[in-house]
């Protein structure tokens, strides 16, 4: 019985740690996004004709999509490494697929081939 309880306590602790890490990541992303949008405006104010942003794993939590739509960004490009949370009416957000790249990287690792040559 004690072993079962210990396992349940460990599982609860792991789940709590994962949820806390997700919460912190979300807060960090929100703070970073605010800074990035402010920097985009500063770039436009300095005379740039357009500003585009690229994110590998675009969590886009909360009202991030709406903030991008209202921002000076011309476009925000995110990969499909996680599901896209932006509604279809978000015209400034575009998602690109990385599945072919990931698949090829996995194939090369399995066959002990170079992965770095994918990025040159």
Jmol script that loads the backbone (N, CA, C; Angstrom):
load data "model"
ATOM      1  N   UNK A   1       0.812  -1.201   0.000  1.00  0.00           N
ATOM      2  CA  UNK A   1       0.000   0.000   0.000  1.00  0.00           C
ATOM      3  C   UNK A   1       0.855   1.265   0.000  1.00  0.00           C
ATOM      4  N   UNK A   2       1.924   1.274   0.801  1.00  0.00           N
ATOM      5  CA  UNK A   2       2.799   2.430   0.852  1.00  0.00           C
ATOM      6  C   UNK A   2       3.493   2.671  -0.487  1.00  0.00           C
ATOM      7  N   UNK A   3       3.868   1.595  -1.176  1.00  0.00           N
ATOM      8  CA  UNK A   3       4.514   1.712  -2.486  1.00  0.00           C
ATOM      9  C   UNK A   3       3.556   2.370  -3.488  1.00  0.00           C
ATOM     10  N   UNK A   4       2.298   1.946  -3.480  1.00  0.00           N
ATOM     11  CA  UNK A   4       1.287   2.502  -4.377  1.00  0.00           C
ATOM     12  C   UNK A   4       1.101   3.997  -4.100  1.00  0.00           C
ATOM     13  N   UNK A   5       1.049   4.356  -2.809  1.00  0.00           N
ATOM     14  CA  UNK A   5       0.888   5.759  -2.435  1.00  0.00           C
ATOM     15  C   UNK A   5       2.105   6.567  -2.866  1.00  0.00           C
ATOM     16  N   UNK A   6       3.304   6.007  -2.693  1.00  0.00           N
ATOM     17  CA  UNK A   6       4.534   6.669  -3.105  1.00  0.00           C
ATOM     18  C   UNK A   6       4.520   6.926  -4.612  1.00  0.00           C
ATOM     19  N   UNK A   7       4.101   5.923  -5.379  1.00  0.00           N
ATOM     20  CA  UNK A   7       4.022   6.077  -6.835  1.00  0.00           C
ATOM     21  C   UNK A   7       3.026   7.163  -7.214  1.00  0.00           C
ATOM     22  N   UNK A   8       1.872   7.187  -6.543  1.00  0.00           N
ATOM     23  CA  UNK A   8       0.870   8.221  -6.821  1.00  0.00           C
ATOM     24  C   UNK A   8       1.390   9.605  -6.455  1.00  0.00           C
ATOM     25  N   UNK A   9       2.103   9.713  -5.313  1.00  0.00           N
ATOM     26  CA  UNK A   9       2.687  10.988  -4.905  1.00  0.00           C
ATOM     27  C   UNK A   9       3.735  11.458  -5.915  1.00  0.00           C
ATOM     28  N   UNK A  10       4.562  10.533  -6.411  1.00  0.00           N
ATOM     29  CA  UNK A  10       5.580  10.883  -7.408  1.00  0.00           C
ATOM     30  C   UNK A  10       4.914  11.340  -8.704  1.00  0.00           C
ATOM     31  N   UNK A  11       3.870  10.637  -9.114  1.00  0.00           N
ATOM     32  CA  UNK A  11       3.152  11.010 -10.337  1.00  0.00           C
ATOM     33  C   UNK A  11       2.524  12.387 -10.191  1.00  0.00           C
ATOM     34  N   UNK A  12       1.936  12.655  -9.021  1.00  0.00           N
ATOM     35  CA  UNK A  12       1.333  13.968  -8.758  1.00  0.00           C
ATOM     36  C   UNK A  12       2.402  15.060  -8.791  1.00  0.00           C
ATOM     37  N   UNK A  13       3.553  14.780  -8.187  1.00  0.00           N
ATOM     38  CA  UNK A  13       4.646  15.755  -8.171  1.00  0.00           C
ATOM     39  C   UNK A  13       5.148  16.034  -9.587  1.00  0.00           C
ATOM     40  N   UNK A  14       5.263  14.986 -10.409  1.00  0.00           N
ATOM     41  CA  UNK A  14       5.706  15.169 -11.796  1.00  0.00           C
ATOM     42  C   UNK A  14       4.690  15.979 -12.583  1.00  0.00           C
ATOM     43  N   UNK A  15       3.408  15.666 -12.405  1.00  0.00           N
ATOM     44  CA  UNK A  15       2.356  16.404 -13.105  1.00  0.00           C
ATOM     45  C   UNK A  15       2.365  17.864 -12.675  1.00  0.00           C
ATOM     46  N   UNK A  16       2.515  18.113 -11.389  1.00  0.00           N
ATOM     47  CA  UNK A  16       2.566  19.479 -10.875  1.00  0.00           C
ATOM     48  C   UNK A  16       3.768  20.222 -11.459  1.00  0.00           C
ATOM     49  N   UNK A  17       4.905  19.554 -11.538  1.00  0.00           N
ATOM     50  CA  UNK A  17       6.112  20.184 -12.100  1.00  0.00           C
ATOM     51  C   UNK A  17       5.907  20.535 -13.567  1.00  0.00           C
ATOM     52  N   UNK A  18       5.289  19.648 -14.319  1.00  0.00           N
ATOM     53  CA  UNK A  18       5.036  19.911 -15.741  1.00  0.00           C
ATOM     54  C   UNK A  18       4.085  21.086 -15.897  1.00  0.00           C
ATOM     55  N   UNK A  19       3.005  21.113 -15.111  1.00  0.00           N
ATOM     56  CA  UNK A  19       2.044  22.214 -15.190  1.00  0.00           C
ATOM     57  C   UNK A  19       2.692  23.537 -14.799  1.00  0.00           C
ATOM     58  N   UNK A  20       3.554  23.520 -13.796  1.00  0.00           N
ATOM     59  CA  UNK A  20       4.251  24.736 -13.380  1.00  0.00           C
ATOM     60  C   UNK A  20       5.200  25.207 -14.484  1.00  0.00           C
ATOM     61  N   UNK A  21       5.887  24.286 -15.113  1.00  0.00           N
ATOM     62  CA  UNK A  21       6.788  24.642 -16.222  1.00  0.00           C
ATOM     63  C   UNK A  21       5.985  25.248 -17.378  1.00  0.00           C
ATOM     64  N   UNK A  22       4.818  24.698 -17.662  1.00  0.00           N
ATOM     65  CA  UNK A  22       3.977  25.242 -18.727  1.00  0.00           C
ATOM     66  C   UNK A  22       3.495  26.646 -18.372  1.00  0.00           C
ATOM     67  N   UNK A  23       3.130  26.839 -17.100  1.00  0.00           N
ATOM     68  CA  UNK A  23       2.665  28.161 -16.663  1.00  0.00           C
ATOM     69  C   UNK A  23       3.785  29.192 -16.803  1.00  0.00           C
ATOM     70  N   UNK A  24       4.985  28.814 -16.380  1.00  0.00           N
ATOM     71  CA  UNK A  24       6.128  29.723 -16.479  1.00  0.00           C
ATOM     72  C   UNK A  24       6.451  30.011 -17.942  1.00  0.00           C
ATOM     73  N   UNK A  25       6.420  28.977 -18.782  1.00  0.00           N
ATOM     74  CA  UNK A  25       6.690  29.172 -20.211  1.00  0.00           C
ATOM     75  C   UNK A  25       5.667  30.117 -20.819  1.00  0.00           C
ATOM     76  N   UNK A  26       4.419  29.964 -20.429  1.00  0.00           N
ATOM     77  CA  UNK A  26       3.360  30.827 -20.949  1.00  0.00           C
ATOM     78  C   UNK A  26       3.584  32.273 -20.514  1.00  0.00           C
ATOM     79  N   UNK A  27       3.939  32.482 -19.244  1.00  0.00           N
ATOM     80  CA  UNK A  27       4.209  33.835 -18.759  1.00  0.00           C
ATOM     81  C   UNK A  27       5.408  34.438 -19.483  1.00  0.00           C
ATOM     82  N   UNK A  28       6.461  33.641 -19.672  1.00  0.00           N
ATOM     83  CA  UNK A  28       7.652  34.125 -20.373  1.00  0.00           C
ATOM     84  C   UNK A  28       7.314  34.486 -21.808  1.00  0.00           C
ATOM     85  N   UNK A  29       6.497  33.634 -22.448  1.00  0.00           N
ATOM     86  CA  UNK A  29       6.108  33.906 -23.831  1.00  0.00           C
ATOM     87  C   UNK A  29       5.316  35.201 -23.919  1.00  0.00           C
ATOM     88  N   UNK A  30       4.403  35.419 -22.993  1.00  0.00           N
ATOM     89  CA  UNK A  30       3.597  36.632 -23.019  1.00  0.00           C
ATOM     90  C   UNK A  30       4.465  37.870 -22.839  1.00  0.00           C
ATOM     91  N   UNK A  31       5.414  37.793 -21.911  1.00  0.00           N
ATOM     92  CA  UNK A  31       6.316  38.920 -21.690  1.00  0.00           C
ATOM     93  C   UNK A  31       7.194  39.143 -22.915  1.00  0.00           C
ATOM     94  N   UNK A  32       7.708  38.080 -23.500  1.00  0.00           N
ATOM     95  CA  UNK A  32       8.552  38.191 -24.683  1.00  0.00           C
ATOM     96  C   UNK A  32       7.761  38.757 -25.857  1.00  0.00           C
ATOM     97  N   UNK A  33       6.532  38.275 -26.041  1.00  0.00           N
ATOM     98  CA  UNK A  33       5.702  38.754 -27.144  1.00  0.00           C
ATOM     99  C   UNK A  33       5.443  40.247 -27.020  1.00  0.00           C
ATOM    100  N   UNK A  34       5.184  40.699 -25.806  1.00  0.00           N
ATOM    101  CA  UNK A  34       4.956  42.133 -25.586  1.00  0.00           C
ATOM    102  C   UNK A  34       6.189  42.930 -26.000  1.00  0.00           C
ATOM    103  N   UNK A  35       7.373  42.447 -25.606  1.00  0.00           N
ATOM    104  CA  UNK A  35       8.619  43.116 -25.984  1.00  0.00           C
ATOM    105  C   UNK A  35       8.836  43.076 -27.486  1.00  0.00           C
ATOM    106  N   UNK A  36       8.560  41.913 -28.102  1.00  0.00           N
ATOM    107  CA  UNK A  36       8.757  41.771 -29.549  1.00  0.00           C
ATOM    108  C   UNK A  36       7.856  42.714 -30.335  1.00  0.00           C
ATOM    109  N   UNK A  37       6.596  42.849 -29.913  1.00  0.00           N
ATOM    110  CA  UNK A  37       5.679  43.752 -30.610  1.00  0.00           C
ATOM    111  C   UNK A  37       6.104  45.205 -30.436  1.00  0.00           C
ATOM    112  N   UNK A  38       6.626  45.542 -29.260  1.00  0.00           N
ATOM    113  CA  UNK A  38       7.129  46.898 -29.032  1.00  0.00           C
ATOM    114  C   UNK A  38       8.354  47.157 -29.910  1.00  0.00           C
ATOM    115  N   UNK A  39       9.225  46.144 -30.047  1.00  0.00           N
ATOM    116  CA  UNK A  39      10.395  46.284 -30.907  1.00  0.00           C
ATOM    117  C   UNK A  39       9.983  46.434 -32.373  1.00  0.00           C
ATOM    118  N   UNK A  40       8.951  45.711 -32.785  1.00  0.00           N
ATOM    119  CA  UNK A  40       8.471  45.826 -34.163  1.00  0.00           C
ATOM    120  C   UNK A  40       8.011  47.257 -34.434  1.00  0.00           C
ATOM    121  N   UNK A  41       7.298  47.843 -33.495  1.00  0.00           N
ATOM    122  CA  UNK A  41       6.849  49.228 -33.656  1.00  0.00           C
ATOM    123  C   UNK A  41       8.033  50.180 -33.723  1.00  0.00           C
ATOM    124  N   UNK A  42       9.036  49.940 -32.898  1.00  0.00           N
ATOM    125  CA  UNK A  42      10.230  50.793 -32.906  1.00  0.00           C
ATOM    126  C   UNK A  42      10.953  50.696 -34.250  1.00  0.00           C
ATOM    127  N   UNK A  43      10.980  49.509 -34.829  1.00  0.00           N
ATOM    128  CA  UNK A  43      11.627  49.325 -36.131  1.00  0.00           C
ATOM    129  C   UNK A  43      10.877  50.096 -37.220  1.00  0.00           C
ATOM    130  N   UNK A  44       9.549  50.017 -37.181  1.00  0.00           N
ATOM    131  CA  UNK A  44       8.735  50.781 -38.143  1.00  0.00           C
ATOM    132  C   UNK A  44       8.941  52.279 -37.933  1.00  0.00           C
ATOM    133  N   UNK A  45       8.925  52.707 -36.673  1.00  0.00           N
ATOM    134  CA  UNK A  45       9.128  54.124 -36.354  1.00  0.00           C
ATOM    135  C   UNK A  45      10.492  54.616 -36.824  1.00  0.00           C
ATOM    136  N   UNK A  46      11.471  53.699 -36.895  1.00  0.00           N
ATOM    137  CA  UNK A  46      12.811  54.068 -37.348  1.00  0.00           C
ATOM    138  C   UNK A  46      12.914  54.111 -38.871  1.00  0.00           C
ATOM    139  N   UNK A  47      11.816  53.758 -39.561  1.00  0.00           N
ATOM    140  CA  UNK A  47      11.825  53.888 -41.010  1.00  0.00           C
ATOM    141  C   UNK A  47      11.695  52.608 -41.807  1.00  0.00           C
ATOM    142  N   UNK A  48      11.594  51.470 -41.148  1.00  0.00           N
ATOM    143  CA  UNK A  48      11.427  50.210 -41.889  1.00  0.00           C
ATOM    144  C   UNK A  48      10.087  50.217 -42.611  1.00  0.00           C
ATOM    145  N   UNK A  49      10.061  49.604 -43.789  1.00  0.00           N
ATOM    146  CA  UNK A  49       8.826  49.533 -44.561  1.00  0.00           C
ATOM    147  C   UNK A  49       7.915  48.402 -44.102  1.00  0.00           C
ATOM    148  N   UNK A  50       8.523  47.348 -43.553  1.00  0.00           N
ATOM    149  CA  UNK A  50       7.716  46.227 -43.060  1.00  0.00           C
ATOM    150  C   UNK A  50       8.508  45.439 -42.032  1.00  0.00           C
ATOM    151  N   UNK A  51       7.771  44.695 -41.200  1.00  0.00           N
ATOM    152  CA  UNK A  51       8.394  43.838 -40.189  1.00  0.00           C
ATOM    153  C   UNK A  51       7.642  42.519 -40.173  1.00  0.00           C
ATOM    154  N   UNK A  52       8.404  41.438 -40.257  1.00  0.00           N
ATOM    155  CA  UNK A  52       7.845  40.091 -40.150  1.00  0.00           C
ATOM    156  C   UNK A  52       8.543  39.386 -38.995  1.00  0.00           C
ATOM    157  N   UNK A  53       7.817  38.484 -38.339  1.00  0.00           N
ATOM    158  CA  UNK A  53       8.383  37.734 -37.219  1.00  0.00           C
ATOM    159  C   UNK A  53       8.244  36.250 -37.497  1.00  0.00           C
ATOM    160  N   UNK A  54       9.202  35.475 -37.006  1.00  0.00           N
ATOM    161  CA  UNK A  54       9.223  34.027 -37.208  1.00  0.00           C
ATOM    162  C   UNK A  54       9.403  33.344 -35.867  1.00  0.00           C
ATOM    163  N   UNK A  55       8.527  32.375 -35.574  1.00  0.00           N
ATOM    164  CA  UNK A  55       8.573  31.650 -34.304  1.00  0.00           C
ATOM    165  C   UNK A  55       8.560  30.162 -34.597  1.00  0.00           C
ATOM    166  N   UNK A  56       9.456  29.430 -33.956  1.00  0.00           N
ATOM    167  CA  UNK A  56       9.510  27.986 -34.159  1.00  0.00           C
ATOM    168  C   UNK A  56       8.303  27.299 -33.552  1.00  0.00           C
ATOM    169  N   UNK A  57       8.051  27.539 -32.282  1.00  0.00           N
ATOM    170  CA  UNK A  57       6.934  26.891 -31.576  1.00  0.00           C
ATOM    171  C   UNK A  57       5.983  27.978 -31.092  1.00  0.00           C
ATOM    172  N   UNK A  58       5.073  28.397 -31.929  1.00  0.00           N
ATOM    173  CA  UNK A  58       4.172  29.505 -31.606  1.00  0.00           C
ATOM    174  C   UNK A  58       3.028  29.083 -30.713  1.00  0.00           C
ATOM    175  N   UNK A  59       3.223  29.160 -29.393  1.00  0.00           N
ATOM    176  CA  UNK A  59       2.169  28.777 -28.452  1.00  0.00           C
ATOM    177  C   UNK A  59       0.967  29.702 -28.612  1.00  0.00           C
ATOM    178  N   UNK A  60       1.189  30.981 -28.748  1.00  0.00           N
ATOM    179  CA  UNK A  60       0.145  31.977 -28.987  1.00  0.00           C
ATOM    180  C   UNK A  60      -1.039  31.809 -28.047  1.00  0.00           C
ATOM    181  N   UNK A  61      -0.773  31.908 -26.762  1.00  0.00           N
ATOM    182  CA  UNK A  61      -1.815  31.739 -25.758  1.00  0.00           C
ATOM    183  C   UNK A  61      -2.552  33.057 -25.518  1.00  0.00           C
ATOM    184  N   UNK A  62      -3.680  32.949 -24.852  1.00  0.00           N
ATOM    185  CA  UNK A  62      -4.455  34.133 -24.495  1.00  0.00           C
ATOM    186  C   UNK A  62      -4.899  34.901 -25.719  1.00  0.00           C
ATOM    187  N   UNK A  63      -4.641  36.189 -25.696  1.00  0.00           N
ATOM    188  CA  UNK A  63      -5.070  37.061 -26.794  1.00  0.00           C
ATOM    189  C   UNK A  63      -3.925  37.378 -27.752  1.00  0.00           C
ATOM    190  N   UNK A  64      -2.939  36.500 -27.817  1.00  0.00           N
ATOM    191  CA  UNK A  64      -1.757  36.748 -28.652  1.00  0.00           C
ATOM    192  C   UNK A  64      -2.125  36.976 -30.114  1.00  0.00           C
ATOM    193  N   UNK A  65      -3.031  36.173 -30.646  1.00  0.00           N
ATOM    194  CA  UNK A  65      -3.405  36.306 -32.066  1.00  0.00           C
ATOM    195  C   UNK A  65      -4.029  37.667 -32.341  1.00  0.00           C
ATOM    196  N   UNK A  66      -4.899  38.105 -31.442  1.00  0.00           N
ATOM    197  CA  UNK A  66      -5.538  39.411 -31.617  1.00  0.00           C
ATOM    198  C   UNK A  66      -4.518  40.545 -31.516  1.00  0.00           C
ATOM    199  N   UNK A  67      -3.541  40.373 -30.628  1.00  0.00           N
ATOM    200  CA  UNK A  67      -2.502  41.396 -30.491  1.00  0.00           C
ATOM    201  C   UNK A  67      -1.645  41.472 -31.739  1.00  0.00           C
ATOM    202  N   UNK A  68      -1.367  40.324 -32.349  1.00  0.00           N
ATOM    203  CA  UNK A  68      -0.607  40.318 -33.605  1.00  0.00           C
ATOM    204  C   UNK A  68      -1.411  41.037 -34.681  1.00  0.00           C
ATOM    205  N   UNK A  69      -2.702  40.759 -34.753  1.00  0.00           N
ATOM    206  CA  UNK A  69      -3.563  41.399 -35.759  1.00  0.00           C
ATOM    207  C   UNK A  69      -3.565  42.915 -35.617  1.00  0.00           C
ATOM    208  N   UNK A  70      -3.501  43.413 -34.390  1.00  0.00           N
ATOM    209  CA  UNK A  70      -3.540  44.861 -34.140  1.00  0.00           C
ATOM    210  C   UNK A  70      -2.160  45.503 -34.216  1.00  0.00           C
ATOM    211  N   UNK A  71      -1.124  44.688 -34.324  1.00  0.00           N
ATOM    212  CA  UNK A  71       0.248  45.199 -34.284  1.00  0.00           C
ATOM    213  C   UNK A  71       0.688  45.721 -35.656  1.00  0.00           C
ATOM    214  N   UNK A  72       1.894  46.284 -35.679  1.00  0.00           N
ATOM    215  CA  UNK A  72       2.475  46.771 -36.936  1.00  0.00           C
ATOM    216  C   UNK A  72       3.093  45.650 -37.759  1.00  0.00           C
ATOM    217  N   UNK A  73       3.146  44.433 -37.208  1.00  0.00           N
ATOM    218  CA  UNK A  73       3.708  43.305 -37.969  1.00  0.00           C
ATOM    219  C   UNK A  73       2.934  43.109 -39.263  1.00  0.00           C
ATOM    220  N   UNK A  74       3.664  42.857 -40.340  1.00  0.00           N
ATOM    221  CA  UNK A  74       3.013  42.482 -41.587  1.00  0.00           C
ATOM    222  C   UNK A  74       2.619  41.022 -41.569  1.00  0.00           C
ATOM    223  N   UNK A  75       3.433  40.221 -40.867  1.00  0.00           N
ATOM    224  CA  UNK A  75       3.164  38.785 -40.847  1.00  0.00           C
ATOM    225  C   UNK A  75       3.901  38.135 -39.683  1.00  0.00           C
ATOM    226  N   UNK A  76       3.263  37.117 -39.106  1.00  0.00           N
ATOM    227  CA  UNK A  76       3.880  36.266 -38.107  1.00  0.00           C
ATOM    228  C   UNK A  76       3.843  34.851 -38.660  1.00  0.00           C
ATOM    229  N   UNK A  77       5.014  34.250 -38.839  1.00  0.00           N
ATOM    230  CA  UNK A  77       5.110  32.897 -39.384  1.00  0.00           C
ATOM    231  C   UNK A  77       5.479  31.955 -38.245  1.00  0.00           C
ATOM    232  N   UNK A  78       4.680  30.898 -38.063  1.00  0.00           N
ATOM    233  CA  UNK A  78       4.929  29.894 -37.040  1.00  0.00           C
ATOM    234  C   UNK A  78       4.977  28.520 -37.698  1.00  0.00           C
ATOM    235  N   UNK A  79       5.664  27.584 -37.064  1.00  0.00           N
ATOM    236  CA  UNK A  79       5.689  26.219 -37.591  1.00  0.00           C
ATOM    237  C   UNK A  79       4.512  25.433 -37.021  1.00  0.00           C
ATOM    238  N   UNK A  80       4.274  24.278 -37.593  1.00  0.00           N
ATOM    239  CA  UNK A  80       3.203  23.409 -37.098  1.00  0.00           C
ATOM    240  C   UNK A  80       3.730  22.387 -36.099  1.00  0.00           C
ATOM    241  N   UNK A  81       4.804  22.741 -35.388  1.00  0.00           N
ATOM    242  CA  UNK A  81       5.348  21.834 -34.376  1.00  0.00           C
ATOM    243  C   UNK A  81       4.375  21.647 -33.217  1.00  0.00           C
ATOM    244  N   UNK A  82       3.488  22.608 -33.030  1.00  0.00           N
ATOM    245  CA  UNK A  82       2.363  22.481 -32.096  1.00  0.00           C
ATOM    246  C   UNK A  82       1.129  23.015 -32.826  1.00  0.00           C
ATOM    247  N   UNK A  83      -0.078  22.629 -32.391  1.00  0.00           N
ATOM    248  CA  UNK A  83      -1.284  23.083 -33.088  1.00  0.00           C
ATOM    249  C   UNK A  83      -1.420  24.607 -33.106  1.00  0.00           C
ATOM    250  N   UNK A  84      -1.882  25.122 -34.215  1.00  0.00           N
ATOM    251  CA  UNK A  84      -2.109  26.550 -34.365  1.00  0.00           C
ATOM    252  C   UNK A  84      -3.373  26.942 -33.608  1.00  0.00           C
ATOM    253  N   UNK A  85      -3.272  27.895 -32.706  1.00  0.00           N
ATOM    254  CA  UNK A  85      -4.413  28.311 -31.891  1.00  0.00           C
ATOM    255  C   UNK A  85      -5.117  29.546 -32.444  1.00  0.00           C
ATOM    256  N   UNK A  86      -4.584  30.143 -33.486  1.00  0.00           N
ATOM    257  CA  UNK A  86      -5.200  31.354 -34.012  1.00  0.00           C
ATOM    258  C   UNK A  86      -6.430  31.019 -34.843  1.00  0.00           C
ATOM    259  N   UNK A  87      -7.480  31.820 -34.683  1.00  0.00           N
ATOM    260  CA  UNK A  87      -8.667  31.608 -35.512  1.00  0.00           C
ATOM    261  C   UNK A  87      -8.352  31.864 -36.990  1.00  0.00           C
ATOM    262  N   UNK A  88      -9.176  31.318 -37.853  1.00  0.00           N
ATOM    263  CA  UNK A  88      -8.952  31.448 -39.307  1.00  0.00           C
ATOM    264  C   UNK A  88      -8.956  32.910 -39.759  1.00  0.00           C
ATOM    265  N   UNK A  89      -9.664  33.778 -39.035  1.00  0.00           N
ATOM    266  CA  UNK A  89      -9.753  35.176 -39.469  1.00  0.00           C
ATOM    267  C   UNK A  89      -8.517  36.001 -39.108  1.00  0.00           C
ATOM    268  N   UNK A  90      -7.509  35.386 -38.522  1.00  0.00           N
ATOM    269  CA  UNK A  90      -6.241  36.075 -38.255  1.00  0.00           C
ATOM    270  C   UNK A  90      -5.428  36.082 -39.543  1.00  0.00           C
ATOM    271  N   UNK A  91      -5.439  37.182 -40.228  1.00  0.00           N
ATOM    272  CA  UNK A  91      -4.814  37.285 -41.549  1.00  0.00           C
ATOM    273  C   UNK A  91      -3.299  37.453 -41.489  1.00  0.00           C
ATOM    274  N   UNK A  92      -2.786  37.915 -40.361  1.00  0.00           N
ATOM    275  CA  UNK A  92      -1.348  38.172 -40.266  1.00  0.00           C
ATOM    276  C   UNK A  92      -0.551  36.952 -39.825  1.00  0.00           C
ATOM    277  N   UNK A  93      -1.221  35.876 -39.432  1.00  0.00           N
ATOM    278  CA  UNK A  93      -0.525  34.692 -38.943  1.00  0.00           C
ATOM    279  C   UNK A  93      -0.547  33.608 -40.011  1.00  0.00           C
ATOM    280  N   UNK A  94       0.642  33.072 -40.307  1.00  0.00           N
ATOM    281  CA  UNK A  94       0.757  31.995 -41.299  1.00  0.00           C
ATOM    282  C   UNK A  94       1.531  30.841 -40.679  1.00  0.00           C
ATOM    283  N   UNK A  95       1.044  29.630 -40.922  1.00  0.00           N
ATOM    284  CA  UNK A  95       1.695  28.438 -40.380  1.00  0.00           C
ATOM    285  C   UNK A  95       2.365  27.664 -41.514  1.00  0.00           C
ATOM    286  N   UNK A  96       3.607  27.249 -41.268  1.00  0.00           N
ATOM    287  CA  UNK A  96       4.335  26.436 -42.240  1.00  0.00           C
ATOM    288  C   UNK A  96       4.639  25.078 -41.633  1.00  0.00           C
ATOM    289  N   UNK A  97       4.661  24.061 -42.474  1.00  0.00           N
ATOM    290  CA  UNK A  97       4.867  22.694 -42.004  1.00  0.00           C
ATOM    291  C   UNK A  97       6.351  22.370 -41.882  1.00  0.00           C
ATOM    292  N   UNK A  98       6.678  21.648 -40.817  1.00  0.00           N
ATOM    293  CA  UNK A  98       8.037  21.148 -40.629  1.00  0.00           C
ATOM    294  C   UNK A  98       8.062  19.624 -40.658  1.00  0.00           C
ATOM    295  N   UNK A  99       6.940  19.008 -41.008  1.00  0.00           N
ATOM    296  CA  UNK A  99       6.846  17.541 -40.955  1.00  0.00           C
ATOM    297  C   UNK A  99       7.839  16.868 -41.900  1.00  0.00           C
ATOM    298  N   UNK A 100       8.003  17.390 -43.106  1.00  0.00           N
ATOM    299  CA  UNK A 100       8.953  16.793 -44.051  1.00  0.00           C
ATOM    300  C   UNK A 100      10.376  16.893 -43.519  1.00  0.00           C
ATOM    301  N   UNK A 101      10.712  18.049 -42.961  1.00  0.00           N
ATOM    302  CA  UNK A 101      12.045  18.250 -42.390  1.00  0.00           C
ATOM    303  C   UNK A 101      12.285  17.305 -41.216  1.00  0.00           C
ATOM    304  N   UNK A 102      11.319  17.211 -40.302  1.00  0.00           N
ATOM    305  CA  UNK A 102      11.453  16.298 -39.156  1.00  0.00           C
ATOM    306  C   UNK A 102      11.571  14.854 -39.621  1.00  0.00           C
ATOM    307  N   UNK A 103      10.744  14.484 -40.588  1.00  0.00           N
ATOM    308  CA  UNK A 103      10.784  13.119 -41.111  1.00  0.00           C
ATOM    309  C   UNK A 103      12.129  12.782 -41.718  1.00  0.00           C
ATOM    310  N   UNK A 104      12.663  13.709 -42.499  1.00  0.00           N
ATOM    311  CA  UNK A 104      13.968  13.487 -43.119  1.00  0.00           C
ATOM    312  C   UNK A 104      15.073  13.422 -42.062  1.00  0.00           C
ATOM    313  N   UNK A 105      14.986  14.266 -41.039  1.00  0.00           N
ATOM    314  CA  UNK A 105      15.978  14.222 -39.961  1.00  0.00           C
ATOM    315  C   UNK A 105      15.937  12.875 -39.233  1.00  0.00           C
ATOM    316  N   UNK A 106      14.736  12.388 -38.969  1.00  0.00           N
ATOM    317  CA  UNK A 106      14.594  11.084 -38.302  1.00  0.00           C
ATOM    318  C   UNK A 106      15.153   9.970 -39.184  1.00  0.00           C
ATOM    319  N   UNK A 107      14.869  10.040 -40.482  1.00  0.00           N
ATOM    320  CA  UNK A 107      15.387   9.029 -41.414  1.00  0.00           C
ATOM    321  C   UNK A 107      16.908   9.031 -41.405  1.00  0.00           C
ATOM    322  N   UNK A 108      17.508  10.225 -41.436  1.00  0.00           N
ATOM    323  CA  UNK A 108      18.970  10.327 -41.466  1.00  0.00           C
ATOM    324  C   UNK A 108      19.608   9.828 -40.175  1.00  0.00           C
ATOM    325  N   UNK A 109      19.003  10.152 -39.053  1.00  0.00           N
ATOM    326  CA  UNK A 109      19.539   9.661 -37.773  1.00  0.00           C
ATOM    327  C   UNK A 109      19.472   8.137 -37.754  1.00  0.00           C
ATOM    328  N   UNK A 110      18.352   7.582 -38.192  1.00  0.00           N
ATOM    329  CA  UNK A 110      18.176   6.128 -38.218  1.00  0.00           C
ATOM    330  C   UNK A 110      19.211   5.457 -39.111  1.00  0.00           C
ATOM    331  N   UNK A 111      19.529   6.102 -40.235  1.00  0.00           N
ATOM    332  CA  UNK A 111      20.496   5.545 -41.183  1.00  0.00           C
ATOM    333  C   UNK A 111      21.924   6.030 -40.933  1.00  0.00           C
ATOM    334  N   UNK A 112      22.137   6.713 -39.810  1.00  0.00           N
ATOM    335  CA  UNK A 112      23.445   7.239 -39.443  1.00  0.00           C
ATOM    336  C   UNK A 112      24.039   8.128 -40.533  1.00  0.00           C
ATOM    337  N   UNK A 113      23.191   8.993 -41.083  1.00  0.00           N
ATOM    338  CA  UNK A 113      23.606   9.971 -42.095  1.00  0.00           C
ATOM    339  C   UNK A 113      23.662  11.362 -41.455  1.00  0.00           C
ATOM    340  N   UNK A 114      24.243  12.292 -42.165  1.00  0.00           N
ATOM    341  CA  UNK A 114      24.380  13.663 -41.669  1.00  0.00           C
ATOM    342  C   UNK A 114      23.029  14.346 -41.566  1.00  0.00           C
ATOM    343  N   UNK A 115      22.798  14.967 -40.418  1.00  0.00           N
ATOM    344  CA  UNK A 115      21.592  15.785 -40.227  1.00  0.00           C
ATOM    345  C   UNK A 115      21.951  17.253 -40.476  1.00  0.00           C
ATOM    346  N   UNK A 116      23.176  17.631 -40.155  1.00  0.00           N
ATOM    347  CA  UNK A 116      23.572  19.040 -40.307  1.00  0.00           C
ATOM    348  C   UNK A 116      23.482  19.519 -41.744  1.00  0.00           C
ATOM    349  N   UNK A 117      23.644  18.610 -42.708  1.00  0.00           N
ATOM    350  CA  UNK A 117      23.571  19.023 -44.110  1.00  0.00           C
ATOM    351  C   UNK A 117      22.160  19.459 -44.489  1.00  0.00           C
ATOM    352  N   UNK A 118      21.152  19.162 -43.679  1.00  0.00           N
ATOM    353  CA  UNK A 118      19.800  19.649 -43.928  1.00  0.00           C
ATOM    354  C   UNK A 118      19.708  21.166 -43.772  1.00  0.00           C
ATOM    355  N   UNK A 119      20.620  21.737 -43.024  1.00  0.00           N
ATOM    356  CA  UNK A 119      20.524  23.155 -42.656  1.00  0.00           C
ATOM    357  C   UNK A 119      21.599  24.016 -43.284  1.00  0.00           C
ATOM    358  N   UNK A 120      22.247  23.531 -44.314  1.00  0.00           N
ATOM    359  CA  UNK A 120      23.297  24.302 -44.988  1.00  0.00           C
ATOM    360  C   UNK A 120      22.801  24.805 -46.314  1.00  0.00           C
TER     361      UNK A 120
END
end "model"
wireframe off; spacefill off
backbone 0.3
color backbone group
